[in-house]
Every structure is written in C-alpha cells, then in structure tokens.
Amino acid sequence: MRNTIIVAVFAAATLAAPIAVQAQVVNGTVNGAQRGAAQGENAAGPVGGIVGGAVGAGVGAVTGAVGTATGIVGDVLGVNERPRFREYVVREHRPSFHYAESLHPGVVLPREGVTYYEVPTEYATKPGYRYTVVNERPVIVDPATRRVVEIIE
C-alpha cells in the first residue's frame, strides 16, 4: 500500500510540475516519501509508515519546487545514504569550521577558512558538489557558489 501511495503522489507531482522544475520536484517527492515513510514507521509502525510516506512526498515535492526556484537544492543524498555518509565523514575526522550565524540550506559560506572535500562516488550527488564540516555538522556545498545545499543530520 505504501508503494501505491508513493507512486500516486509521484505521478501527480510529475504531471503538475512545469518541465523546468519537474526533476527537482520528483527528486524531492521520492526523497520526501522515503524519509517520511522511514520516520513514520519508526514512530507508529506500518500505518505510520504509510501516512509518513504520503506526507513526506507532499512536503518533498513542495520543497523541491521551492528549492529549484530559489537555487537551494536540498535532499541531495537519499534517505538511505545519509547515515552512511555521516559515518564516513566522522571516520575522516575533518576539522570543523565555526560559523557564527544560523546554518541552513542556502547559506553562503565565507571565501576564507573553509576546506571542501570530494564526495566519494559511492554517494550519489550532483557532479562537482563537495562536503565540509560546519559547527560539527557535515554539509554538502556547491563549491562554485559556496552555498550549502544540504545539512546531513
């Protein structure tokens, strides 16, 4: 049943989204559905997974559309890759850059003092994206703009 809901929301998002935004909406929808289903199932079992998947897909579609319009990508790594990637970054013991302001997707990091590292190919990200550690949190960054595209929790 969860797959039926995900497919239905995915199809609706695909048909409703303009072509320029469609790829990001679909990505947001799928990642939102995955994350919502996982969190819902953890909180309330199978029924929570179904509800969480549907709600997560809707939120992901909206987030994807808004992110495309603003240039903030979000949800670069899939729900299954995030814990593995976070563990990878912890194992690498990269130094953390201290950022005094609120850290969120869309923040442009300073030109000086931040070191960017290649994301291993085993983690599917947009080509060219890098990662760094800011305030002890791994973040995915577009190095061309120094803009944070995703914070890995």
C-alpha positions in Angstrom: 0.0 0.0 0.0 2.9 2.4 0.8 4.2 1.9 -2.7 0.8 2.7 -4.2 0.7 6.0 -2.3 4.2 6.8 -3.3 3.5 6.1 -6.9 0.3 8.1 -6.9 1.9 11.1 -5.3 4.9 10.8 -7.6 2.6 10.7 -10.7 0.6 13.7 -9.5 3.8 15.7 -8.9 5.2 14.7 -12.3 2.0 15.8 -14.1 1.5 19.0 -12.2 5.1 20.4 -12.2 6.4 22.5 -15.0 9.2 20.9 -17.0 11.9 23.2 -15.7 11.1 22.3 -12.1 10.0 18.7 -12.7 13.3 16.9 -12.0 13.8 18.6 -8.6 10.1 18.1 -7.6 10.4 14.4 -8.5 13.7 14.1 -6.5 12.1 15.9 -3.6 9.0 13.8 -3.8 10.9 10.5 -3.8 13.3 11.6 -1.0 10.5 13.1 1.0 8.4 9.9 0.7 11.4 7.8 1.7 12.2 9.9 4.7 8.6 10.3 5.8 7.9 6.6 5.5 11.0 5.7 7.5 10.3 8.3 10.2 6.6 7.4 10.3 7.3 3.7 10.5 9.8 4.2 13.4 7.2 6.3 15.3 4.0 4.4 14.6 4.7 1.2 12.8 3.3 0.2 9.4 0.4 2.7 9.5 2.8 5.5 10.4 5.0 4.5 7.5 2.1 4.8 5.1 1.0 8.2 6.4 4.6 9.4 6.8 5.3 8.4 3.2 2.4 10.3 1.8 3.0 13.4 3.9 6.8 13.3 3.2 6.2 13.0 -0.5 4.0 16.1 -0.5 6.5 18.1 1.6 9.3 16.9 -0.6 7.5 18.0 -3.8 6.9 21.5 -2.4 10.5 21.7 -1.1 11.8 20.6 -4.4 9.8 23.2 -6.3 10.8 26.0 -3.9 14.4 24.9 -3.9 14.6 25.0 -7.7 13.0 28.4 -7.7 15.5 29.8 -5.1 18.5 27.8 -6.2 18.6 25.8 -2.9 18.6 22.2 -3.9 18.1 20.2 -0.6 17.8 16.5 -0.2 20.9 15.8 -2.2 21.5 12.4 -0.6 18.8 9.8 -0.4 17.4 8.7 3.0 19.4 5.5 3.0 22.7 7.3 2.1 22.6 9.9 4.8 23.5 7.8 7.8 26.3 6.1 5.9 27.6 9.4 4.6 27.5 10.9 8.1 29.5 7.9 9.4 32.0 8.3 6.6 32.6 12.0 7.5 33.0 11.1 11.2 35.6 8.5 10.3 37.5 11.0 8.2 38.0 13.3 11.2 37.7 16.5 9.1 38.2 19.8 11.0 35.0 21.7 11.7 34.6 25.3 10.5 33.0 27.6 13.1 30.1 29.5 11.6 28.6 32.1 14.0 25.3 32.6 12.2 22.3 30.2 11.7 23.3 27.3 9.5 20.7 26.2 7.0 20.4 25.3 3.3 21.0 28.4 1.2 23.7 29.9 3.5 26.7 31.1 1.6 29.9 30.2 3.4 32.8 32.6 3.6 35.6 32.6 1.0 38.3 32.0 3.6 38.8 29.3 6.2 36.5 26.6 4.8 38.0 23.5 3.3 35.9 21.5 0.8 36.4 17.7 0.2 35.3 15.5 -2.7 32.2 13.4 -2.0 33.1 9.7 -2.7 31.5 8.4 -5.9 29.5 5.8 -3.9 27.3 8.6 -2.6 25.1 9.9 -5.4 25.3 13.6 -5.5 25.3 16.2 -8.3 28.7 16.2 -10.0 31.0 18.8 -8.6 29.4 19.1 -5.2 31.7 18.9 -2.2 31.3 18.4 1.5 32.7 20.2 4.5 32.1 20.2 8.3 30.5 23.3 9.8 29.7 23.5 13.5 30.4 19.8 13.8 27.8 19.0 11.2 28.6 17.6 7.7 27.2 19.7 4.9 27.0 19.3 1.1 28.1 22.5 -0.7 28.1 23.8 -4.2 31.7 25.0 -4.3 31.1 27.3 -7.3 28.8 29.5 -5.1 29.9 28.2 -1.6 26.1 27.7 -1.0 25.1 25.0 1.5 22.7 22.7 -0.4 22.1 20.1 2.4 22.9 19.6 6.0 23.4 15.9 7.0 21.7 15.3 10.3 
